[in-house]
Amino acid sequence: MSHPEPVARRMYDLIEPLGLVPYLADESDQALIALGLRNQWDAYFAGRAAPFGPSVPAEVIHAVFYNFAPGEVARHIPKVWELTTPEAALAARERGCVAGLRRILGDLADSPGVERAADLLSKAAISAPVEGRALYAALRTLPIPREPLARLWHAATLLREHRGDGHIVALVAEGIGGTEAHVLHALSIDMPAHEFGRVSHLPAAQLTAVVDGMRDRGLVGADGRLTAGGRAAKERVEAMTDRLAEAPYDVLDSGDLDRLVSDLGPISAAVQADFPW
């Protein structure tokens, strides 16, 4: 099998659906809210920030997550740790994600391909250096699940956050702020910024100020679309993100990669078919 594009890009297309299970499968939110959390965003922040423990301030989580508007993290951190514990949140998140995957995959959940993929993906997921990767490093402190489906999801989460940490590096290098990153992505797919879900809730004046700042830097044109310079910046961010995401896959030889791609294909396709993209 030939590999005409970067391995990290090919793997991203296969892994990203698995990494999105906590945010798109109802079972994850339900398991976390059952702990006493107030809403979906409590579940998000408790589940994703749990590896850092209960004492890390909202300002630090804001910095690590990067792309939330000022004050959004502080509405949930540390309040969620008055309602549950990081240990309980981690267990509930895993339990909910495995339940969601099992529902989505049906008989495929217990197939030999899941176990093979879990083994190879775990091998890659724990092989990369942690320096400069705060969220990935925090996740690396957690035990690897034994059950194949849980192990597959855990490995996908590790690799997703490893890539995400690198994506933040690329954004910082390009001078793109957290909220700007959402605007850049929305405009790159020809969607007006105010319609993009992750920023559509912001006050109009706040979002307008972000877009105006990008216009002043030549990233957005008078028509509200990305300029050639804006599209070039987006392409540089994505290219650097791919380069920085390659390291985990260096531990796999070409045969391992071909087997992993083959086994992940139907799993990823089933998850994609279930989610409202």
ZIMO-V153140 format. One record per pair of residues at least 12 apart in sequence whose ideal C-beta (glycine too) atoms are under 10 Angstrom apart, sorted by the first residue. I is the first residue (numbers start at 1). GAP is how many residues later the second one is. If there is no record, write none. Layout:
i->{I,I}
gap->{GAP,GAP}
This chain:
i->{1,1,1,1,1,1,2,3,3,3,3,5,6,6,6,6,6,6,6,7,7,7,7,7,7,7,7,7,7,7,8,8,8,8,8,8,8,8,8,8,8,8,8,9,9,9,9,9,9,9,10,10,10,10,10,10,11,11,11,11,11,11,11,11,11,11,11,11,11,11,11,12,12,12,12,12,12,12,13,13,13,13,14,14,14,14,14,14,14,14,14,14,14,14,14,15,15,15,15,15,15,15,15,15,15,15,15,15,15,15,16,16,16,16,16,16,16,17,17,17,17,17,17,17,17,17,17,17,17,17,18,18,18,18,18,18,18,18,18,18,18,18,18,18,18,18,18,19,19,19,19,19,19,19,19,19,19,19,19,20,20,20,20,20,20,20,21,21,21,21,21,21,21,21,21,21,21,21,21,21,22,22,22,22,22,22,22,22,22,22,22,22,23,23,23,23,23,23,23,24,24,24,24,24,24,24,25,25,25,25,25,25,25,25,25,25,25,26,26,26,26,26,27,27,27,27,27,27,27,27,27,27,27,27,28,28,28,28,28,28,28,28,28,28,28,28,28,28,28,29,29,29,29,29,29,29,29,29,30,30,30,30,30,31,31,31,31,31,31,31,31,31,31,31,31,31,31,32,32,32,32,32,32,32,32,32,32,32,32,32,32,32,33,33,33,33,33,34,34,34,34,34,35,35,35,35,35,35,35,35,35,36,36,36,36,36,37,37,37,37,37,37,37,38,38,38,38,39,41,41,41,41,41,42,42,42,42,42,42,42,42,43,43,43,43,43,43,44,44,44,44,45,45,45,45,45,45,45,45,45,45,45,45,45,45,46,46,46,46,46,46,46,46,46,46,46,46,46,46,47,47,47,47,47,47,47,47,47,48,48,48,48,48,48,48,48,48,48,49,49,49,49,49,49,49,49,49,49,49,49,49,50,50,50,50,50,50,50,50,50,50,50,50,50,50,50,51,51,51,51,51,51,51,51,51,51,51,51,51,52,52,52,52,52,52,52,52,53,53,53,53,53,53,54,54,54,54,54,54,54,54,54,54,55,55,55,56,56,56,56,56,57,57,57,57,58,58,58,58,58,58,58,58,58,59,59,59,60,60,60,61,61,61,61,61,61,61,62,62,62,63,63,63,64,64,64,64,64,64,64,65,65,65,65,65,65,66,66,66,66,66,66,66,66,66,66,66,67,67,67,67,67,67,67,67,67,67,67,67,67,67,68,68,68,68,69,69,69,69,69,69,69,69,69,69,69,70,70,70,72,72,72,90,90,90,93,93,94,94,94,94,94,94,94,95,97,97,97,97,97,97,98,98,98,98,98,98,98,98,98,99,100,100,100,101,101,101,101,101,101,101,101,101,101,102,103,104,104,104,104,104,104,104,105,105,105,105,105,105,105,106,108,108,108,108,108,109,109,109,109,109,110,110,111,111,111,111,112,112,113,113,113,113,113,113,113,113,113,113,114,114,114,114,114,114,114,114,115,115,115,115,115,115,116,116,116,116,116,116,116,116,117,117,117,117,117,117,117,117,117,117,117,117,117,117,117,118,118,118,118,118,118,118,118,118,118,118,118,118,118,118,119,119,119,119,119,119,119,119,120,120,120,120,120,120,120,120,120,120,120,120,121,121,121,121,121,121,121,121,121,121,121,121,121,122,122,122,122,122,122,122,122,122,122,123,123,123,123,123,123,123,124,124,124,124,124,124,124,124,124,124,124,124,124,125,125,125,125,125,125,125,125,125,125,125,125,125,125,125,126,126,126,126,126,126,126,126,127,127,127,127,127,127,128,128,128,128,128,128,128,128,128,128,128,128,128,128,129,129,129,130,130,132,132,132,132,132,133,133,133,133,133,133,133,133,133,133,134,134,134,135,135,135,135,135,135,135,135,136,136,136,136,136,136,136,136,136,136,136,137,137,137,138,139,139,139,139,139,139,139,140,140,140,142,142,142,144,149,152,152,152,155,156,156,156,156,158,159,159,159,160,162,162,162,162,163,163,163,163,163,163,164,164,165,165,165,166,166,166,166,166,166,166,166,167,167,167,167,167,167,167,167,168,168,168,169,169,169,169,170,170,170,170,170,170,170,170,170,170,171,171,171,171,171,172,173,173,173,174,174,174,174,174,174,174,175,175,175,176,176,176,176,176,176,176,176,177,177,177,178,178,179,179,179,179,179,179,179,179,179,179,179,180,180,180,180,180,180,180,180,180,180,181,181,181,181,182,182,182,182,182,182,182,182,183,183,183,183,183,183,183,183,183,183,183,183,184,184,184,184,184,184,184,184,184,185,185,185,185,185,186,186,186,186,186,187,187,187,187,187,187,187,187,187,187,187,187,188,188,188,188,188,188,188,188,188,189,190,190,192,192,192,193,193,193,193,193,193,193,194,194,194,194,199,211,214,214,214,214,215,215,217,217,217,218,218,219,219,219,219}
gap->{253,254,256,257,260,261,252,251,254,255,258,237,233,235,236,237,239,240,243,117,235,238,239,241,242,243,245,247,250,254,151,154,155,158,233,234,235,236,237,238,239,240,241,229,230,232,233,234,236,237,232,239,247,250,251,254,110,113,145,148,152,231,234,235,237,238,241,246,249,250,253,147,148,151,226,229,230,233,248,251,255,259,103,107,142,246,247,249,250,251,253,254,255,257,258,106,109,110,137,140,141,142,143,144,145,148,245,249,252,253,140,143,144,147,252,255,256,87,139,247,250,251,252,253,254,255,256,257,258,260,79,83,99,103,134,135,136,137,138,139,141,142,246,249,250,253,254,78,134,136,137,138,139,140,141,142,144,145,252,136,137,140,251,252,255,257,72,75,76,77,78,79,80,83,132,135,136,250,253,254,21,22,25,26,71,72,74,75,78,131,135,138,17,20,21,24,25,74,252,76,80,247,250,251,252,253,71,72,73,74,75,76,78,79,246,249,250,14,70,73,74,77,65,66,68,69,70,71,72,73,74,75,76,77,12,15,16,19,64,65,66,67,68,69,70,71,72,73,125,12,13,14,15,18,63,64,67,71,13,62,66,69,70,12,16,57,58,60,61,62,63,64,65,66,67,68,69,12,13,14,15,18,48,52,56,57,58,59,60,61,63,64,13,50,51,59,63,50,54,58,61,62,45,48,49,50,53,54,56,57,58,44,46,47,48,52,39,42,43,46,47,52,55,38,41,42,45,37,31,32,34,35,39,33,34,35,37,38,41,42,47,33,37,46,49,50,53,21,32,36,49,13,16,20,23,27,28,29,30,31,32,33,34,35,44,30,31,33,34,35,37,38,39,40,42,43,44,46,47,33,39,42,43,45,46,47,49,50,13,16,17,41,45,87,90,91,109,113,12,15,16,24,27,28,29,31,32,37,40,86,89,30,31,34,35,36,37,38,39,40,41,42,43,88,89,92,35,38,39,83,84,85,86,87,88,89,90,91,110,12,25,34,82,83,86,87,89,28,32,33,34,85,88,23,24,26,27,28,30,31,32,33,35,23,26,31,21,22,25,30,82,16,17,20,21,13,14,15,16,17,18,19,20,21,14,15,18,13,17,74,12,13,15,16,17,73,74,12,15,116,71,105,115,70,71,74,97,100,101,104,12,69,70,99,103,113,69,98,99,101,102,105,106,111,112,113,115,97,100,101,104,109,110,111,112,113,114,115,118,131,132,110,111,114,130,109,110,113,129,130,132,133,134,137,138,141,108,109,136,106,129,130,49,52,53,60,64,48,51,53,56,59,60,63,55,52,53,56,57,59,60,47,49,50,51,52,53,54,55,56,50,53,171,174,13,48,49,51,52,55,166,169,170,173,47,171,163,166,167,168,169,170,171,44,47,161,162,165,166,169,164,41,158,159,161,162,39,40,43,158,161,38,39,37,152,155,156,36,151,35,39,146,147,149,150,151,152,153,154,34,35,37,38,149,150,152,153,32,33,34,36,37,148,32,36,140,143,144,146,147,148,31,34,35,38,39,142,143,144,145,146,147,148,149,150,151,26,27,28,29,30,31,32,33,34,35,36,37,38,145,149,29,32,33,36,137,140,141,144,32,35,129,131,132,136,137,139,140,141,143,144,30,31,32,33,34,35,37,38,127,131,139,142,143,22,23,26,29,30,32,33,34,36,37,32,125,126,128,129,133,137,31,34,35,38,123,124,125,126,127,128,132,133,136,14,15,19,26,29,30,31,32,33,34,35,36,37,123,126,13,14,18,29,32,33,122,125,120,121,122,123,124,125,12,30,31,34,37,38,116,117,118,119,120,121,122,123,33,118,119,32,35,33,34,36,37,112,28,29,30,31,32,33,35,36,111,114,27,31,34,22,23,25,26,27,29,30,33,21,22,23,24,25,26,27,28,29,30,112,24,25,28,23,15,18,19,20,21,22,23,18,21,22,12,15,16,14,118,111,112,115,93,108,111,112,115,90,86,89,90,85,82,83,85,86,78,79,81,82,83,85,77,81,76,79,80,74,75,76,77,78,79,80,81,14,70,71,73,74,75,77,78,13,73,76,68,71,72,75,66,67,68,69,70,71,72,73,74,75,13,62,66,69,70,65,63,64,67,45,58,59,60,62,63,66,42,44,58,38,41,43,54,57,58,60,61,33,36,37,20,32,14,19,20,23,27,28,30,31,32,34,35,13,19,30,31,33,34,37,39,40,53,17,18,53,56,14,15,16,17,18,20,25,28,13,15,16,24,27,28,30,31,36,37,43,47,30,35,36,42,46,47,49,50,53,13,14,49,52,53,12,13,14,25,40,24,27,32,33,34,37,38,39,40,43,44,47,37,38,42,43,45,46,47,49,50,37,35,36,19,32,33,14,15,17,18,21,27,31,13,14,17,30,12,13,12,13,16,19,12,15,12,13,16,12,15,12,13,14,15}
